[in-house]
């Protein structure tokens, strides 16, 4: 395994489950496969999304992907360091009138606590976090 550099948001790691996935994502996942990790919350969001679907080929495909493809990736937990940064950063943002989504703040905290670049399509959702490195592989 290479040195971890990237933490993938749910919208990035779930892209290969689409019928017509973004080719930039497919190429980057292949190129950086030993340098990527997932926040534990991405597993939660993908499983939740799959089970919200009716029983179908799509649901089966997503569950297969979760259990057989991304199961081999490192999954990073929400640690004490992440919780501390999360609390501090959320308080700072709230004091300036910004209220990030709780799960986005948790994902940002896992990236920050592990000194990783967060890869997401939703850079707008994360742009106000202090000193958080972001990349968008969709473009």
C-alpha positions as CSV (number, residue, x, y, z in Angstrom):
1,X,0.0,0.0,0.0
2,X,1.3,3.5,-0.9
3,X,1.2,6.5,1.4
4,X,-2.3,7.8,1.9
5,X,-2.8,11.1,0.2
6,X,-6.6,11.3,-0.5
7,X,-9.8,10.9,1.4
8,X,-12.7,10.3,-0.9
9,X,-16.1,11.8,-0.3
10,X,-19.1,9.6,-0.9
11,X,-19.9,11.2,-4.3
12,X,-16.4,10.3,-5.5
13,X,-16.2,6.7,-4.4
14,X,-19.7,5.9,-5.5
15,X,-19.2,7.2,-9.0
16,X,-18.2,3.8,-10.5
17,X,-21.7,2.4,-9.5
18,X,-23.3,4.7,-12.1
19,X,-24.2,3.3,-15.5
20,X,-22.2,6.1,-17.2
21,X,-19.5,7.0,-14.6
22,X,-17.3,10.1,-15.0
23,X,-14.2,8.8,-16.8
24,X,-11.9,11.2,-14.9
25,X,-13.0,9.5,-11.7
26,X,-12.4,6.0,-13.1
27,X,-8.9,7.0,-14.3
28,X,-8.0,8.7,-11.0
29,X,-9.3,5.8,-8.9
30,X,-7.1,3.5,-10.9
31,X,-4.0,5.8,-10.8
32,X,-4.2,6.5,-7.1
33,X,-5.7,3.2,-5.8
34,X,-2.9,2.7,-3.2
35,X,-3.1,6.3,-2.0
36,X,-6.8,6.6,-1.2
37,X,-8.9,6.0,1.9
38,X,-12.5,6.4,2.8
39,X,-14.1,8.1,5.8
40,X,-16.2,5.6,7.7
41,X,-19.2,7.9,6.9
42,X,-18.9,7.2,3.2
43,X,-19.7,3.5,3.9
44,X,-22.7,4.7,6.0
45,X,-24.0,7.0,3.2
46,X,-23.6,4.3,0.5
47,X,-25.3,1.6,2.5
48,X,-28.1,3.9,3.5
49,X,-28.5,5.0,-0.2
50,X,-28.6,1.4,-1.4
51,X,-31.2,0.3,1.2
52,X,-33.4,3.3,0.4
53,X,-33.7,1.9,-3.1
54,X,-36.3,-0.7,-3.9
55,X,-35.0,-4.2,-4.5
56,X,-33.5,-3.9,-8.0
57,X,-30.5,-4.6,-10.1
58,X,-29.2,-1.1,-9.2
59,X,-29.4,-1.8,-5.4
60,X,-27.7,-5.2,-5.9
61,X,-25.0,-3.6,-8.0
62,X,-24.3,-0.9,-5.3
63,X,-24.3,-3.5,-2.5
64,X,-21.9,-5.7,-4.5
65,X,-19.6,-2.7,-5.0
66,X,-19.6,-1.9,-1.3
67,X,-19.0,-5.4,-0.2
68,X,-16.5,-6.5,-2.9
69,X,-14.7,-3.5,-4.3
70,X,-14.5,-0.7,-1.7
71,X,-14.3,-3.2,1.2
72,X,-10.6,-3.5,0.3
73,X,-9.9,0.2,0.8
74,X,-8.6,1.7,4.0
75,X,-11.5,3.1,6.1
76,X,-10.6,5.9,8.5
77,X,-12.5,6.4,11.7
78,X,-13.7,9.5,13.5
79,X,-11.1,9.8,16.2
80,X,-10.6,12.1,19.2
81,X,-8.4,14.4,17.1
82,X,-11.1,14.6,14.4
83,X,-13.8,15.3,17.0
84,X,-11.7,18.1,18.6
85,X,-11.1,19.8,15.2
86,X,-14.7,19.2,14.3
87,X,-15.9,21.0,17.4
88,X,-13.5,23.8,17.1
89,X,-14.1,24.4,13.4
90,X,-17.9,24.1,13.6
91,X,-17.9,26.7,16.4
92,X,-15.7,29.0,14.3
93,X,-18.0,28.7,11.3
94,X,-21.2,29.1,13.4
95,X,-19.7,32.3,14.9
96,X,-19.5,33.8,11.4
97,X,-23.0,32.6,10.4
98,X,-22.1,29.4,8.6
99,X,-23.6,26.1,9.6
100,X,-22.0,23.2,7.7
101,X,-23.9,19.9,7.5
102,X,-22.9,17.7,10.4
103,X,-21.7,14.7,8.3
104,X,-19.8,17.0,6.0
105,X,-18.0,18.5,9.0
106,X,-17.2,14.9,10.2
107,X,-15.8,14.0,6.8
108,X,-13.7,17.2,6.8
109,X,-12.5,16.4,10.3
110,X,-11.3,13.0,9.3
111,X,-9.4,14.5,6.3
112,X,-7.9,17.2,8.5
113,X,-7.0,14.8,11.4
114,X,-5.2,12.5,8.9
115,X,-3.6,15.4,6.8
116,X,-5.3,14.2,3.6
117,X,-6.7,15.9,0.6
118,X,-10.5,15.6,0.5
119,X,-11.7,14.7,-3.0
120,X,-15.3,15.7,-3.6
121,X,-17.6,17.0,-6.3
122,X,-19.1,19.3,-3.7
123,X,-16.2,21.7,-3.0
124,X,-18.7,24.4,-2.2
125,X,-19.9,22.4,0.9
126,X,-16.3,22.3,2.2
127,X,-14.7,25.5,1.1
128,X,-15.3,27.4,4.4
129,X,-13.4,24.9,6.5
130,X,-10.0,26.4,7.6
131,X,-6.9,24.9,6.0
132,X,-8.7,21.9,4.4
133,X,-7.1,20.8,1.2
134,X,-9.7,20.0,-1.5
135,X,-9.7,18.5,-5.0
136,X,-12.5,17.8,-7.5
137,X,-11.7,14.9,-9.8
138,X,-14.9,15.3,-11.7
139,X,-13.5,18.2,-13.8
